[in-house]
Amino acid sequence: MAGLELTKTILYTLNHLLQQEKYKAALAVVKGFRNGAVYGAKIRAPHALVMTFLFRGGSLKDKLRAIVKATYTHSRNLACFVFTYKGLQALQHSMQGKTLQSHSFLAACVGGWLVFGDNNNINSQINMYLLSRILFGLSRLAVEKGFIPQPKHDPFPLFATLVWGIVLWLFEYYPHTLQPSLQSSMNYLYHDSNTWHDITDFLIFNKPRTR
């Protein structure tokens, strides 16, 4: 009974603290860390699971270890970045008494350098993912601001044409320039489909089963 009362008291105290406006900026940083960790795990775990069992060799233990490591790295990095970004935003706001567009840019630059500046597979995938998004975003912003004219026709078909033409050219003749995970995917799609021995590795499996 005493334990139940203690739990109720702790929960009441915590909920009361969460309602305090003076702590909101700091608490938002903490929740940002939590959301970064959860979102990173949700995004990376399914991806790592599929990619590891499709393309990675080794024992089941090695595969599970690789999945856990990739998920942990993604989750930790995203949590640390959100914590850094929101913390620096709050710091700049408290110092200047207002929020400026430069605050977001500077806070993200520092966070990006500290967290995502390490050149590893996880950070490389995240940075390249963001690069494609910001190129789209900057293109749209340039049209909105009048820096480039509004296209008369939808440019997406031309965009798709160039993207697929360039990536397959690079894969076929300069594969070392592409990220390893992309190389593995393309090998599976375009090169492994050139080889088979019988119906088992033509339709059922990608490669002959080892006995």
C-alpha positions as CSV (number, residue, x, y, z in Angstrom):
1,M,0.0,0.0,0.0
2,A,2.8,2.4,0.9
3,G,4.5,1.6,-2.5
4,L,1.3,2.5,-4.3
5,E,1.0,5.8,-2.5
6,L,4.6,6.6,-3.2
7,T,4.1,5.9,-6.9
8,K,1.0,8.2,-7.0
9,T,3.0,10.9,-5.3
10,I,5.9,10.6,-7.7
11,L,3.5,10.7,-10.7
12,Y,1.7,13.7,-9.3
13,T,5.0,15.5,-8.8
14,L,6.3,14.7,-12.3
15,N,3.0,15.7,-13.9
16,H,3.0,19.0,-11.9
17,L,6.6,19.6,-13.1
18,L,5.7,19.0,-16.7
19,Q,3.0,21.7,-16.5
20,Q,5.4,24.4,-15.4
21,E,5.9,26.9,-18.2
22,K,9.4,28.0,-17.0
23,Y,10.7,24.5,-17.6
24,K,9.1,24.0,-21.0
25,A,12.2,24.8,-23.1
26,A,14.3,22.3,-21.1
27,L,11.7,19.7,-21.1
28,A,11.2,20.0,-24.8
29,V,14.9,19.2,-25.3
30,V,14.5,16.1,-23.1
31,K,11.4,14.9,-25.1
32,G,13.2,15.7,-28.3
33,F,15.9,13.3,-27.2
34,R,13.3,10.7,-26.4
35,N,11.5,11.1,-29.8
36,G,14.8,11.0,-31.7
37,A,15.7,7.7,-30.0
38,V,12.3,6.1,-30.7
39,Y,12.1,7.3,-34.3
40,G,15.6,6.2,-35.1
41,A,14.9,2.7,-33.8
42,K,11.6,2.5,-35.7
43,I,13.2,3.6,-38.9
44,R,16.5,1.6,-38.7
45,A,15.4,-1.7,-37.2
46,P,13.1,-2.9,-40.1
47,H,15.6,-1.6,-42.7
48,A,18.5,-3.3,-41.0
49,L,16.5,-6.6,-40.6
50,V,15.7,-6.8,-44.3
51,M,19.0,-5.7,-45.7
52,T,21.0,-7.9,-43.3
53,F,19.1,-11.1,-44.1
54,L,19.0,-10.3,-47.8
55,F,22.6,-9.4,-48.4
56,R,24.8,-10.1,-45.4
57,G,26.5,-13.4,-44.9
58,G,27.5,-15.0,-41.6
59,S,25.8,-16.8,-38.7
60,L,22.5,-15.9,-37.3
61,K,24.2,-14.4,-34.2
62,D,26.4,-12.2,-36.4
63,K,23.3,-11.0,-38.3
64,L,21.4,-10.2,-35.2
65,R,24.4,-8.4,-33.8
66,A,24.7,-6.3,-36.9
67,I,21.0,-5.4,-36.8
68,V,21.2,-4.3,-33.1
69,K,24.4,-2.3,-33.8
70,A,22.9,-0.4,-36.7
71,T,19.6,0.2,-34.9
72,Y,21.4,1.5,-31.8
73,T,23.7,3.7,-33.8
74,H,20.9,5.3,-35.8
75,S,18.7,5.7,-32.6
76,R,21.6,7.2,-30.6
77,N,22.7,9.6,-33.3
78,L,19.2,10.9,-34.0
79,A,18.5,11.4,-30.3
80,C,21.8,13.2,-29.7
81,F,21.2,15.4,-32.8
82,V,17.7,16.4,-31.7
83,F,19.0,17.1,-28.1
84,T,21.8,19.3,-29.5
85,Y,19.6,21.1,-32.0
86,K,16.8,21.9,-29.6
87,G,19.2,22.8,-26.8
88,L,21.1,25.3,-29.0
89,Q,17.9,26.8,-30.3
90,A,16.6,27.3,-26.8
91,L,20.0,28.8,-25.8
92,Q,20.0,31.3,-28.7
93,H,16.4,32.3,-28.0
94,S,17.2,33.0,-24.3
95,M,20.3,35.0,-25.2
96,Q,18.5,37.2,-27.9
97,G,15.0,37.2,-26.6
98,K,13.5,36.1,-29.9
99,T,13.7,33.4,-32.5
100,L,15.5,34.0,-35.8
101,Q,15.8,31.8,-38.9
102,S,19.5,31.8,-38.4
103,H,19.1,30.1,-35.0
104,S,17.7,27.0,-36.7
105,F,20.5,26.9,-39.3
106,L,23.3,27.4,-36.8
107,A,22.0,24.9,-34.3
108,A,21.6,22.3,-37.0
109,C,25.0,23.0,-38.4
110,V,26.6,22.4,-35.0
111,G,24.5,19.3,-34.4
112,G,25.3,18.0,-37.9
113,W,29.0,18.5,-37.4
114,L,29.1,16.9,-33.9
115,V,26.8,14.0,-34.5
116,F,26.6,13.2,-38.2
117,G,30.1,14.4,-39.2
118,D,31.6,11.0,-38.5
119,N,31.9,9.2,-41.9
120,N,30.3,5.8,-41.3
121,N,27.6,3.8,-43.2
122,I,24.7,4.9,-41.0
123,N,25.6,8.6,-41.2
124,S,26.3,8.4,-44.9
125,Q,22.8,7.0,-45.6
126,I,21.1,9.6,-43.4
127,N,23.0,12.5,-45.0
128,M,22.4,11.3,-48.5
129,Y,18.7,10.8,-47.7
130,L,18.5,14.4,-46.5
131,L,20.5,15.7,-49.5
132,S,17.9,14.5,-51.9
133,R,15.1,16.1,-49.9
134,I,16.8,19.5,-49.5
135,L,17.6,19.6,-53.2
136,F,13.9,19.2,-53.9
137,G,13.0,21.7,-51.2
138,L,15.5,24.3,-52.4
139,S,14.2,23.9,-56.0
140,R,10.6,24.5,-54.9
141,L,11.7,27.5,-52.7
142,A,13.6,29.0,-55.7
143,V,10.4,28.9,-57.7
144,E,8.3,30.3,-54.9
145,K,10.8,33.2,-54.4
146,G,10.9,33.9,-58.1
147,F,14.6,33.1,-58.5
148,I,13.8,30.6,-61.3
149,P,10.7,30.7,-63.4
150,Q,7.8,28.3,-62.9
151,P,8.2,25.4,-65.3
152,K,5.7,25.2,-68.0
153,H,5.6,21.4,-67.9
154,D,6.1,19.0,-65.0
155,P,9.9,18.5,-64.7
156,F,9.5,15.2,-62.8
157,P,9.7,12.9,-65.9
158,L,13.0,14.6,-66.9
159,F,14.3,14.3,-63.3
160,A,13.4,10.6,-63.2
161,T,15.1,10.0,-66.5
162,L,18.4,11.6,-65.4
163,V,18.4,10.0,-62.0
164,W,18.0,6.4,-63.3
165,G,20.3,7.0,-66.3
166,I,23.1,8.3,-64.1
167,V,22.8,5.8,-61.3
168,L,22.8,2.8,-63.6
169,W,25.7,4.2,-65.6
170,L,27.7,4.7,-62.4
171,F,26.7,1.2,-61.2
172,E,27.8,-0.5,-64.4
173,Y,31.1,1.3,-65.0
174,Y,32.1,3.0,-61.7
175,P,30.4,0.9,-59.0
176,H,33.0,1.9,-56.4
177,T,31.6,5.4,-56.3
178,L,28.3,4.2,-55.0
179,Q,27.5,3.4,-51.4
180,P,27.9,-0.3,-50.5
181,S,24.3,-0.9,-49.6
182,L,23.2,0.5,-53.0
183,Q,25.8,-1.7,-54.8
184,S,24.4,-4.7,-53.0
185,S,20.8,-3.9,-54.0
186,M,21.8,-3.3,-57.6
187,N,24.0,-6.4,-57.8
188,Y,20.9,-8.4,-56.7
189,L,18.7,-6.8,-59.2
190,Y,20.9,-6.5,-62.3
191,H,23.8,-8.9,-62.1
192,D,22.6,-11.8,-60.0
193,S,19.7,-12.1,-62.5
194,N,22.2,-13.1,-65.2
195,T,23.1,-16.4,-63.5
196,W,21.2,-19.6,-62.8
197,H,21.6,-23.3,-62.9
198,D,18.2,-24.8,-62.7
199,I,14.6,-24.0,-61.7
200,T,15.5,-23.6,-58.0
201,D,17.9,-20.7,-58.4
202,F,15.9,-19.3,-61.4
203,L,12.6,-18.8,-59.6
204,I,12.8,-20.0,-56.0
205,F,16.2,-18.8,-54.8
206,N,18.6,-16.2,-56.0
207,K,21.6,-18.5,-55.7
208,P,22.1,-22.2,-55.4
209,R,21.6,-23.6,-51.9
210,T,24.8,-24.8,-50.3
211,R,24.7,-28.2,-48.8
